[in-house]
Structure formats: C-alpha cells, structure tokens
C-alpha cells in the first residue's frame, strides 16, 4: 500500500507520470493518492524511487 507525505511533497509531478493510476496532482499543487486506486500497484515503487524528497513509501 502506498503512502504519501504531503508535508514533504514539493509538487514536482513525477509520481503521476510514473504511476497515473494511483497518483494525481491536486488543487494545492501537490500530489495525492486517487481514492479507490490500487495503491499496491507495481508502479508505486517506481514513483517512490523517482520522488526527489522521499515523500512516497510503498
């Protein structure tokens, strides 16, 4: 299951590019996890690996 620390998120947009079925950019300019998404998707680890601030844990 993916977790996202919005306090660490800088809104770079890499996670929705890596895993668009789980992550989206929200109105506050930061990423969010899409409600009802498969937060255990294989691409979550890719998003976590690409996050420059370590805001994602899979």
N, CA, C and O atoms as a DFTB+ gen file, in Angstrom:
232 C
 N C O
     1  1       0.841      -1.194       0.000
     2  2       0.000       0.000       0.000
     3  2       0.880       1.249       0.000
     4  3       1.856       1.330       0.745
     5  1       0.535       2.190      -0.817
     6  2       1.301       3.429      -0.929
     7  2       0.859       4.431       0.134
     8  3      -0.315       4.518       0.494
     9  1       1.838       5.176       0.616
    10  2       1.547       6.318       1.477
    11  2       2.287       7.517       0.913
    12  3       3.354       7.376       0.316
    13  1       1.721       8.679       1.102
    14  2       2.289       9.911       0.577
    15  2       2.300      10.946       1.689
    16  3       1.258      11.252       2.270
    17  1       3.470      11.483       1.984
    18  2       3.608      12.519       2.998
    19  2       3.481      13.875       2.309
    20  3       4.433      14.363       1.699
    21  1       2.305      14.475       2.410
    22  2       2.054      15.744       1.725
    23  2       2.899      16.887       2.282
    24  3       3.116      17.884       1.593
    25  1       3.377      16.756       3.516
    26  2       4.248      17.792       4.074
    27  2       5.606      17.795       3.379
    28  3       6.241      18.843       3.259
    29  1       6.054      16.624       2.921
    30  2       7.321      16.534       2.204
    31  2       7.179      16.831       0.723
    32  3       8.134      17.284       0.092
    33  1       6.007      16.585       0.158
    34  2       5.785      16.722      -1.277
    35  2       6.090      18.149      -1.740
    36  3       5.656      19.122      -1.123
    37  1       6.852      18.254      -2.849
    38  2       7.171      19.557      -3.424
    39  2       6.413      19.808      -4.724
    40  3       6.596      20.850      -5.354
    41  1       5.564      18.864      -5.132
    42  2       4.730      19.052      -6.316
    43  2       5.470      18.947      -7.634
    44  3       5.108      19.620      -8.599
    45  1       6.496      18.121      -7.694
    46  2       7.297      18.008      -8.915
    47  2       6.554      17.309     -10.046
    48  3       6.873      17.530     -11.214
    49  1       5.564      16.465      -9.726
    50  2       4.765      15.806     -10.748
    51  2       5.313      14.495     -11.274
    52  3       4.753      13.925     -12.210
    53  1       6.394      14.006     -10.691
    54  2       6.970      12.752     -11.178
    55  2       6.119      11.534     -10.839
    56  3       6.060      10.593     -11.632
    57  1       5.465      11.525      -9.695
    58  2       4.705      10.335      -9.313
    59  2       3.505      10.071     -10.221
    60  3       3.280       8.914     -10.576
    61  1       2.715      11.087     -10.620
    62  2       1.632      10.771     -11.549
    63  2       2.140      10.378     -12.936
    64  3       1.449       9.676     -13.674
    65  1       3.329      10.821     -13.287
    66  2       3.910      10.388     -14.557
    67  2       4.314       8.919     -14.480
    68  3       4.127       8.164     -15.434
    69  1       4.870       8.521     -13.336
    70  2       5.325       7.140     -13.157
    71  2       4.175       6.183     -12.891
    72  3       4.230       5.017     -13.284
    73  1       3.127       6.672     -12.223
    74  2       2.038       5.788     -11.795
    75  2       0.702       6.550     -11.834
    76  3       0.143       6.877     -10.787
    77  1       0.197       6.828     -13.035
    78  2      -1.006       7.660     -13.154
    79  2      -2.286       7.018     -12.647
    80  3      -3.282       7.714     -12.451
    81  1      -2.286       5.707     -12.430
    82  2      -3.482       5.055     -11.897
    83  2      -3.602       5.211     -10.394
    84  3      -4.654       4.926      -9.822
    85  1      -2.519       5.668      -9.739
    86  2      -2.524       5.796      -8.277
    87  2      -2.373       7.245      -7.830
    88  3      -3.004       7.662      -6.859
    89  1      -1.536       8.022      -8.533
    90  2      -1.245       9.391      -8.102
    91  2      -1.813      10.418      -9.065
    92  3      -1.914      10.178     -10.268
    93  1      -2.186      11.576      -8.511
    94  2      -2.663      12.700      -9.304
    95  2      -2.192      13.985      -8.645
    96  3      -1.930      14.023      -7.443
    97  1      -2.089      15.033      -9.444
    98  2      -1.781      16.344      -8.887
    99  2      -3.098      16.965      -8.428
   100  3      -4.110      16.890      -9.126
   101  1      -3.070      17.570      -7.265
   102  2      -4.285      18.130      -6.686
   103  2      -4.277      19.646      -6.741
   104  3      -3.280      20.255      -7.127
   105  1      -5.380      20.249      -6.358
   106  2      -5.555      21.694      -6.448
   107  2      -4.527      22.480      -5.643
   108  3      -4.253      23.640      -5.952
   109  1      -3.957      21.860      -4.614
   110  2      -2.961      22.557      -3.797
   111  2      -1.565      22.512      -4.416
   112  3      -0.606      23.010      -3.826
   113  1      -1.451      21.908      -5.619
   114  2      -0.166      21.834      -6.292
   115  2       0.692      20.665      -5.862
   116  3       1.825      20.514      -6.318
   117  1       0.155      19.845      -4.989
   118  2       0.884      18.686      -4.504
   119  2       0.205      17.416      -4.989
   120  3      -0.949      17.437      -5.416
   121  1       0.932      16.318      -4.919
   122  2       0.388      15.033      -5.340
   123  2      -0.589      14.494      -4.303
   124  3      -0.562      14.874      -3.132
   125  1      -1.437      13.609      -4.763
   126  2      -2.358      12.910      -3.883
   127  2      -2.592      11.511      -4.415
   128  3      -2.332      11.228      -5.585
   129  1      -3.080      10.643      -3.558
   130  2      -3.422       9.288      -3.968
   131  2      -4.884       9.288      -4.395
   132  3      -5.750       9.786      -3.676
   133  1      -5.147       8.732      -5.559
   134  2      -6.500       8.693      -6.101
   135  2      -7.356       7.752      -5.251
   136  3      -6.996       6.594      -5.039
   137  1      -8.474       8.252      -4.774
   138  2      -9.385       7.451      -3.953
   139  2      -9.827       6.216      -4.729
   140  3     -10.218       6.312      -5.892
   141  1      -9.763       5.079      -4.092
   142  2     -10.192       3.837      -4.698
   143  2      -9.176       3.222      -5.644
   144  3      -9.451       2.205      -6.281
   145  1      -7.995       3.838      -5.739
   146  2      -6.975       3.302      -6.642
   147  2      -6.329       2.062      -6.040
   148  3      -6.450       1.786      -4.846
   149  1      -5.648       1.334      -6.893
   150  2      -4.889       0.168      -6.437
   151  2      -3.535       0.664      -5.951
   152  3      -2.549       0.622      -6.686
   153  1      -3.495       1.131      -4.711
   154  2      -2.274       1.714      -4.163
   155  2      -1.173       0.687      -3.978
   156  3      -0.071       1.034      -3.553
   157  1      -1.448      -0.552      -4.285
   158  2      -0.421      -1.584      -4.239
   159  2       0.144      -1.891      -5.614
   160  3       0.890      -2.857      -5.778
   161  1      -0.204      -1.078      -6.605
   162  2       0.236      -1.310      -7.980
   163  2       1.754      -1.339      -8.066
   164  3       2.445      -0.675      -7.294
   165  1       2.263      -2.114      -9.012
   166  2       3.706      -2.269      -9.184
   167  2       4.391      -0.937      -9.469
   168  3       5.544      -0.747      -9.082
   169  1       3.716      -0.025     -10.127
   170  2       4.338       1.251     -10.472
   171  2       4.557       2.158      -9.262
   172  3       5.293       3.138      -9.363
   173  1       3.939       1.857      -8.127
   174  2       4.120       2.681      -6.929
   175  2       5.588       2.711      -6.519
   176  3       6.095       3.757      -6.114
   177  1       6.270       1.586      -6.618
   178  2       7.692       1.564      -6.263
   179  2       8.499       2.445      -7.208
   180  3       9.444       3.108      -6.781
   181  1       8.138       2.459      -8.481
   182  2       8.810       3.351      -9.431
   183  2       8.614       4.804      -9.021
   184  3       9.558       5.594      -9.045
   185  1       7.397       5.151      -8.647
   186  2       7.114       6.519      -8.213
   187  2       7.914       6.860      -6.957
   188  3       8.466       7.955      -6.845
   189  1       7.973       5.924      -6.019
   190  2       8.729       6.148      -4.787
   191  2      10.218       6.341      -5.091
   192  3      10.875       7.199      -4.502
   193  1      10.728       5.545      -6.002
   194  2      12.155       5.643      -6.369
   195  2      12.467       6.976      -7.043
   196  3      13.572       7.501      -6.897
   197  1      11.500       7.528      -7.780
   198  2      11.725       8.773      -8.501
   199  2      11.475      10.022      -7.667
   200  3      11.910      11.110      -8.042
   201  1      10.786       9.882      -6.552
   202  2      10.449      11.047      -5.730
   203  2      11.725      11.696      -5.174
   204  3      12.474      11.052      -4.440
   205  1      11.974      12.961      -5.519
   206  2      13.226      13.591      -5.095
   207  2      13.305      13.909      -3.597
   208  3      14.389      14.175      -3.076
   209  1      12.171      13.881      -2.911
   210  2      12.171      14.212      -1.480
   211  2      11.768      13.035      -0.597
   212  3      11.663      13.188       0.620
   213  1      11.540      11.864      -1.188
   214  2      11.198      10.689      -0.416
   215  2       9.837      10.741       0.241
   216  3       9.649      10.207       1.334
   217  1       8.883      11.383      -0.421
   218  2       7.553      11.549       0.163
   219  2       6.662      10.332       0.006
   220  3       5.591      10.268       0.610
   221  1       7.093       9.354      -0.808
   222  2       6.267       8.186      -1.082
   223  2       6.914       6.948      -0.489
   224  3       8.118       6.729      -0.623
   225  1       6.091       6.143       0.168
   226  2       6.520       4.820       0.642
   227  2       5.569       3.792       0.073
   228  3       4.356       3.996       0.031
   229  1       6.144       2.679      -0.364
   230  2       5.288       1.638      -0.929
   231  2       5.221       0.439      -0.023
   232  3       4.543      -0.538      -0.341
